[in-house]
Amino acid sequence: MTKTPSIFECQSCGYSSAKWLGRCPDCGSWNSFIEEKRPKGGEASFAQSGAEAVPVRLSEASTESAPRIGTLDAEFDRVLGGGIVPGSLILLGGEPGAGKSTLLLQIAQSLQKEGQNVLYVSGEESVQQIKLRADRLEDLHKEVPGKNYDIYILSESNFEHILSASEEVRATTLVLDSVQTTFSETLDSAPGSVSQVRHIATRCLNLAKSRNLTIFIIGHVTKDGTIAGPKALEHIVDVVLYFEGERRQNHRIIRAVKNRFGAANEVGIFEMTSRGLIPVRNPSSLFLLERENISPGSAVVCALEGTRPLLVEIQALVVATQYGTARRVATGIDYNRISVLVAMLEKRLGIQMNGCDIYANTAGGLGVDEPGADLGIFAAILSSLRNRPLPAHTVLMGELSLSGDVRPISQAHLRLRETAAMGFLKCILPAGNLPLVEPVDGIELIPIRNVAEVSDLLFG
């Protein structure tokens, strides 16, 4: 019988040691080590193919690969970079109730319609619960005569049993819900522990590469919003997707924070309905309210999320403070960025803001963290302070420096095309972005160089 040595692991970061340590040398946590038992070479024994790999020259390596698999969902395909790469391991994380299981159930059915053999495994729901949720989705069981579009479903947490089931049904796509509830018999630790999560993820990666099997795994998140478990989990997988969205709002956002097969920070926007998650065809209109009567403190910016330009309304409210210290409250905007822009406003325009409370947020709940939105945030604060609305049908874009200069932004032509398509007539942008490589019809371009020009242009 194989001797199982004791290995002590930090439950905060996953650092392992052959002896118990009072403090983790990696993350500094005290008394976080617990004993984990595993077979010798347990994780390293799962080779990708069983045959020893042979090194090849880079010039001789084949670039031919299987074409990407479409999911019949344009937004999800966009986030992945154009579809699913066969043999990839994809991790999806998000808040409880955000719709992770619902989305992957829809994607599983779409892949089945594309000819994939899909096995959906849940360690949190029974087969009956999955069936009830599937019946609520539109067109999930619509069949074409002569073809069977039903996916295989399994309620199981034992990873060895899951492997046997996938071989039995000859699955080409596997959905694992979730990695924290799955355990392996080769380890003595409880499901969800650092060693179990890392072990399951490593075996899934080897399984995906050796059998050209596409695997989706759902990951729980901590109270801070990060995926639970060791950070190595995100390093192991090929794609990391975060499911964002407030429960009180209908829209959901999928953001790719890591993608080995496409652009990172790409986003897909969905609307949560009783029929499931529906892709939003025109995301910019979702984040723009009716702007017939423009109020002071409202500005529209064109933010770039990955390769997608989105028009977002920035709202600001400046009021006299009722306390000794002025408040700065920001929702969807970096609080520190607000403080920097206010300090720059005071220094360059000579306006004192010490006695003013400032509240800023983005309409629709989309977070804006790119520097190209600085000019819109600055203009919204200045508009609310002077109680004068900004010109109608105008979009602002530009990065502000501490000296008050307006710096050029990236992908200006892409942003301007989206701005013109949404019906805006004017755009205030950095002078360094002109002239454009290709002209954009239907929109007037107003170049500026510093914040003093912005103030004079907008408010005389």
N, C-alpha and C positions, 0 to 999 in steps of 0.2 A: 504494500500500500504506500502511496506517495506521501511523504512527510510534508505537512503544511506549516511552513515557517510563519512566525509572527512578524508583521510589518506594521509600524505605527504611522498613521497618516493624519495630517492636519485637516480638520473639517472646514477650515476657512479657505484655504488655497490649494489643498491637495498635496502638499509637500510630504514626502515619505522618508522614513528613517528606520534603520534596523533596531533602534532603541528608543525608548520613550524620552521625550524632551519636554522640559517645562515651558519653554517658549519657542515658537516657530522661528527659525532663522530666516525664513523667506518673507512672511507677512507680519511677524512680530506678535502674533496672538499668543496669549497665555493660556495654558492648560487646555489646548484645543486638540491634542493628540489622542486618538483612540486606536485600539488594536484591531487591525484588519488581517484576516487570514486568507491566503490564496495558495493555489498549487504553484509549484516551482515553474517559472516560465509560462504562467497561465495566459497572460495577454500576448506574449511574444510568439506563442505556439500557433496562433491562427494566421497562417501564411495566406497570401492573396490567391494562390493557385495550387499550391502543393509542389510545384516545380521551382527549382532555383532560378532566380532572375539572372539574365545574361546582359551585361552592359553593351550598348550599341553606340556608334558614333552619332553625333547630333545631326550631321548631314545625311545619314542613312535612315534616320527616324522617319516613320511614315506620318504624314499630316492628314491622311484620309481618316475620317471618323464618321460615325453614324450621324445622320441629320438630326437636328433638334426635334423634339416631340412637342407638338402644339397641344394646349390644354383647352381650346375653344374659349378661353378667357383672355381677352386682349390685355387687360391690366396685369394679370398675373404673369403672362408671357413677357410683358415689358420689363417687369421687375427682375425676371430671371435672365434678361438679355436676349430675348427672342424665342424662348421655349426651354424645355427641359433637356439637358444633356444626358444621354443614357449613361448609367453607371455613376451618377452623382449622388451625394449625400447632402440633404437639405434640412436645415434646422429652422423651425418656426417657433418663436416665443411671443408671449403677450400676456396681458392681464387676464384674470379669470373672467369668463363671460364675454370676452371680446369677439369671439366667433372663430377661434382657431379650428376647432373640430368641424364646425359647419363648413368652413371654407375648404378644408382638405377633403371632406366628404363630397363636396361638389366637384373638386378637382379630380378625385378618384373616379367619379362617374364619367367625367369628360374624357379621361384617359382610357377608360373602358370603351367608350364610343370610338376612340381613335385606334382601337385594336390592341390595347395593352391589357394584360391579365393582372388585375389589381387585387391585392389582399389588404383589407383594412383591419388592423388589430387595435383593440382598445383594452387597456388595463383598468379603466375607470368606469366604463359603462357595460351593461349587459347587451346581448344581441337584440333583445326586445327594445331596449332604449335607443339603440342605434337605428333600428327600423322605424320607430316612432318619429325620430328626428328626420330621417330620410323622407318619410311620407309628407312632411311639411314643406319640403322643397319642391319648387316648380320643375316639372319635366324630368324629375330624377329617375322615374321608372317608365318613361315613354319608350316604347319598343318599336322597332322596325320589323316587319314580317320577315321571318327567316333568320333573325339575328337575336342573340341574347346579350343584353347590356347590363346584366346584374353583376355587381362586384361581390367578391367573397368577403365575409365579415367574420371576425373571430374575437371572442372575449377571453383574453389570456394575458398573464404577466410573466410567465416562465419563458425565458428567451430560447432555451433549447426546444421547447414545444413549438414556439413561433417559427423556428428554423425548419422543423419537420413539416409544419403546415404549409410553409411557403414552397418547399420542395414538392409536397403532395399536389398542390394546385398549379405548380409550375408558374409561379408569379413572376412577372417582369417589373412590377411596381409594388412596393411595400410601404404602407403607412403605419407608423408606430406611435400610438397615443397612450401614454407619453413615456419619455425615456426615464422619468423619475419613478414611475410605477413598475418598470420592468426590472427583473433581476435574473442573475445567472446562478445556476446550481454550483458552479465551480468556485464561487466566493461565499464566505460565511457571513458577510456583512448584510445589513438590511437594505431593501430597495430605497433608492434615492441618496444613498451615501456617496461620498466622493469616489471611492474605488468602484462601486457598481456603475455609476454614471459613466465614468471614464472607460471602464471595461466594455460596457454595452456599446458605447460610441465607437470604440476601436474595432470591435467585431463587426459592427454595421459597416464601417468604412472598408474593412477587408472583404466583406461579403459583396458590397456594391462594386468594388473594383474587380474582383475575381469572377463574378457571374454577370457583370454588366447589368446589375440590378439597380433601378432607381429607388432610393429610400427617402421617405419623408419622416422626420421625427419631430414631435411636439415637445417643447421644453417649458417647464414652469418658470415663473419669474419671482424674484424676491420683492420685498416691499420697496426697494429702491428702483425697481423696474428692470433690473438686469437678469439675465437667464441664470437660474439657480444651478448650483454645482460648480465644479472647478472651471476656471477660465480655459483650461485645456480642451473643454468640450467645443468651444467656438473655434479653436485652432484645428481640431481634427476634421470638422465637417468642411464641405466645399462651399456651401452657401449658408449665410445666416440672415434670416428675415425676422424683423420685429413687427408685431401687430400693434398698431397704435390707434387710439380713439377713445373719447369719453363715452361713458355709458348713456349720458343724457343727450348725446348727439347721434344722428343717424349715420354719419359717414365714418368709415374706417380707413386707415392708411397702412399699407404694407411698405416697409422700408428695408432695402437691402444694405446692410452694414458691411457685409463681406460677400464677394462673389468672384470665384475663380474663373468664371466663364463669361463675365460681362462687367458692366460699370457698377461700381459701388454707389451707395446713396441714391439709387434709383427708387422711385416711389410708384405705387399703384393705389388708386383711390376707389373705394367701393361704398355703396350705400346699403345699410342694413335694413331689410324689409322682412315681412312675414314669409316671403318666398325664398329667403336666403340672401346672400351677398351678391348685389348686382353691380357690375362695373360702371363707373361714371364716365360718360363720353366726353363731357366738357367740364373738367375740374375747376377751371377758372371761374365759371359762373356759380359754382357751389360756394366759393369763398368770397363772393361779391354780393353785398346786399343791394336792394333797390336804391339807386343813387339819383332819383329825380330831384329830391330836396337834399342838397349836400349841407351838412352841419359843420360848424367849426371843429377842428381837431380830427378830421377824417382825411386820409391820404391813401392813394393806391400805389402799390409798388409791384414790380415784376420780379419775383424771387425765382431762383434756379434750384430745383430739387433734382440732383443727378444731372440728367440731360433734358429734363422737362421744365419749361417755364410756366409759372403759375402766377396769376394776378391775385393779390391778397390786399384786403383793406386793413390799414393800420389805424387804430383809434386811440386818441390821447385826450386826457382830461386834466387840465391844470387849474387848481383852485387854491385859494389862500389857506394856509395851514391853521389848524386850531390848536396845535401843540407847539412846544418849544423847538422840536426837531421836525423838519420837513420829511414827509414820507415819499418813498419811491416804490410803486407796486407795478409789476410787469407780469403779464400772462401771455405766453407764446413768444416772448422776446427776452433775450438775456438781460437780467437785471443789471449786471455790470456794464453792459453796453449802453444802457439808458443813462447811467451815472456819468460815463465818459462823454456822451453827446451833450448832456446838460452842462457839464463843466466846460466843454469847448464852446457852447453857446454863450455862457457867461463871459468867457475870456475874449472871444472874437467879436461879439456883438455888443458887449457891455451891458447885458441884461441880467439883473440880479434875480436868481431863482431860489434863494435861501428860504424865503417865506412862502414857498408854494409847494403844495403836494402835487405829485405827478402820478397819474394812473395811465398805463398803456397796455393795450392788448391787441391781438389779431382777431378779426372777425372770422367765425367758423371754426376756431380752435386749432388751426394749423400753426405749428411752430416755425418761426422764421429766424434762422441763425446765420445767414450769410451776410457778408459786408455790403453787398449791393443794395440792401434795404436801408442803409444808414440815412440816405437823403430823405426817404419817405418818413422815417421815424422823426427826424429832425423837423421836417416841415409840419407834421401833425402836431408836435409839441408847440411849435411857434404859432400855428393857426389857433390852437385852443387858448394860448396865452393872450393873443391879441383879439380873440373872439371874432375872427374873420375867416370865412370858409375859403378853401383853395379853389382855383379855377376849375370849372366843370370839364369833364372829359379829358383829364390830364393825368398822366402817369409819371412818377418820379423814380429814378434809379441812379445809384451812384454810391461810392464808398467815400466816407469822410475821414480825413486825417486829423490829428491833434492840432495841426497848424491851421485848420479851416479850409484846406484845399479839397477839391472834389476829384477823387482819383478815378481812372478808367475801370470799367467792369469787364468781366469775361462774357463771351457769347452774347454780345450786344445785338447782333443781327437776329439771333434766335428769339430774344426777348421782344424786340420790336415787331417781329412778325406776329407773335402772340398778342401783343398790345393792339395792333391794327385789326387783327381778326376779331377781337372783342368789342370793336366799335369805338375805341378811344381816338381822339383827334390830335392830341398833343402829347409830347414826351419831353420831359426835362432830363437831360443826361449829361455826363461829363464831356467836356470839349475834347478830351483825349481820345474818345471813341469815334470821332469824326475825322475824315470822311469814312463812310461805310464801304465795305468791299462790294456789297450789292445794295442798291437803293430799295427802300421799302415804301410802297405807294400808300396813299391814303392817310398819312400821319405827318404832322409838323414836328420837326426836331428843333429843340431849343437848347443849345450848348451853354454850359456854365463852367466856371473855374474855381469859385470859392463860395463860402456860405453867405458872404455879404451880397454877392450877386443874386443868390437865391432869395434872400430877404427883400431886396429891392424889386425883383421880378414878381414875386408873389403878392407883396403888400405895399409896394410903392415906397 
